[in-house]
Amino acid sequence: MRARLIGIGPGGPDELTVAAVHALNDVDVFLVADKQRGVDDLVSVREEICRRHITGEYRVIVVPDPPRDRAPERYGNEVRDWHAARAEAYETVLREQVLDGETVGFLVWGDPSLYDSTIRVVERIRERGIVDLDYDVIPGVSSVQMLAARHRLVLNRIGGPITITTGRRLARDVAAGGDNLVVMLDGGLACTELPGEWDIWWGANLGTSDEELVAGRLSEVRGRIEAARARSKSARGWVMDTYLLRRA
Ligand SMILES: C[S@@+](CC[C@H](N)C(=O)[O-])C[C@H]1O[C@@H](n2cnc3c(N)ncnc32)[C@H](O)[C@@H]1O
């Protein structure tokens, strides 16, 4: 069996590469995880992308995601267990609902290389050895690239490093010396807890029609970010934000 892991960009139905559109048209059956969490249910965005860009026939199988503890005591172990459960759920669908010779597609939000489990889960399926699966990865525009483009930013200072991290890890990465960081997966604006003065370039629902952008000194624009975040959420039912944070 062959699988294609296709980066679909950060939300807008037109933010795909030409290579991604070719790959979409090569797929017989898409497996789409249903996160069953209301605001995070982005299945309909993926369906819209298929409708808009695929000319031939295809099937979509929605695979219910295994339940997951969002605030576990041991984060790494919890995520590994969840990957294993997800691999089993996909494997069952591959064995029972996909025919020999069919090409399977995974629509990966943004780019598959950044904070996404699809490559790890497909590797788990291969390790289990029950389904004979080969795959390739088609890169997509990540939310980080979209943030940089929208704010017309170069992410690194000249010749300098950039840290890409999560809200959960931000304080630790700053304490370790990070002063030029992209922050993802931060539902609570962890940057507002940091000591010192920071400049921020923030974006929510990038690439969609409800995109919001704010930039400036964090202490001065915090209120605008919170209001914009609430607007994006009420417009679309979900909000995802990413920001560049640089010590002032
Ligand atoms: C599970 S990660 C997936 C990242 C994705 N693979 C990528 O390349 O952007 C989800 C996080 O990505 C960021 N994100 C994804 N889509 C976004 C969007 N349209 N606008 C802003 N941030 C987004 C947010 O930080 C969100 O918490």
The ligand as an SDF file (V2000), in Angstrom:
LIG
                    3D

 27 29  0  0  0  0  0  0  0  0999 V2000
   -0.4650   20.8940   15.9310 C   0  0  0  0  0  0  0  0  0  0  0  0
    0.3570   22.3360   15.4000 S   0  0  0  0  0  0  0  0  0  0  0  0
    0.4030   22.1100   13.6840 C   0  0  0  0  0  0  0  0  0  0  0  0
    1.3970   22.9830   12.9790 C   0  0  0  0  0  0  0  0  0  0  0  0
    1.3960   22.7810   11.4780 C   0  0  0  0  0  0  0  0  0  0  0  0
    1.9760   21.4960   11.1140 N   0  0  0  0  0  0  0  0  0  0  0  0
    2.1280   23.8820   10.7300 C   0  0  0  0  0  0  0  0  0  0  0  0
    3.0220   23.5870    9.9220 O   0  0  0  0  0  0  0  0  0  0  0  0
    1.7640   25.0560   10.9230 O   0  0  0  0  0  0  0  0  0  0  0  0
   -0.9110   23.5230   15.6530 C   0  0  0  0  0  0  0  0  0  0  0  0
   -0.3430   24.9110   15.9280 C   0  0  0  0  0  0  0  0  0  0  0  0
    0.0980   25.4720   14.6980 O   0  0  0  0  0  0  0  0  0  0  0  0
   -0.1900   26.8490   14.6700 C   0  0  0  0  0  0  0  0  0  0  0  0
   -1.1550   27.0970   13.5800 N   0  0  0  0  0  0  0  0  0  0  0  0
   -1.7000   26.1870   12.7520 C   0  0  0  0  0  0  0  0  0  0  0  0
   -2.5060   26.7610   11.8500 N   0  0  0  0  0  0  0  0  0  0  0  0
   -2.4530   28.0950   12.0970 C   0  0  0  0  0  0  0  0  0  0  0  0
   -3.0440   29.2340   11.4980 C   0  0  0  0  0  0  0  0  0  0  0  0
   -3.8650   29.1220   10.4390 N   0  0  0  0  0  0  0  0  0  0  0  0
   -2.7610   30.4640   12.0120 N   0  0  0  0  0  0  0  0  0  0  0  0
   -1.9310   30.6020   13.0720 C   0  0  0  0  0  0  0  0  0  0  0  0
   -1.3420   29.5470   13.6770 N   0  0  0  0  0  0  0  0  0  0  0  0
   -1.5900   28.3130   13.2070 C   0  0  0  0  0  0  0  0  0  0  0  0
   -0.7520   27.2140   16.0450 C   0  0  0  0  0  0  0  0  0  0  0  0
    0.3240   27.6070   16.8740 O   0  0  0  0  0  0  0  0  0  0  0  0
   -1.3310   25.8960   16.4820 C   0  0  0  0  0  0  0  0  0  0  0  0
   -1.4180   25.8350   17.8950 O   0  0  0  0  0  0  0  0  0  0  0  0
  1  2  1  0
  2  3  1  0
  2 10  1  0
  3  4  1  0
  4  5  1  0
  5  6  1  0
  5  7  1  0
  7  8  2  0
  7  9  1  0
 10 11  1  0
 11 12  1  0
 11 26  1  0
 12 13  1  0
 13 14  1  0
 13 24  1  0
 14 15  1  0
 14 23  1  0
 15 16  2  0
 16 17  1  0
 17 18  1  0
 17 23  2  0
 18 19  1  0
 18 20  2  0
 20 21  1  0
 21 22  2  0
 22 23  1  0
 24 25  1  0
 24 26  1  0
 26 27  1  0
M  CHG  2   2   1   9  -1
M  END
$$$$
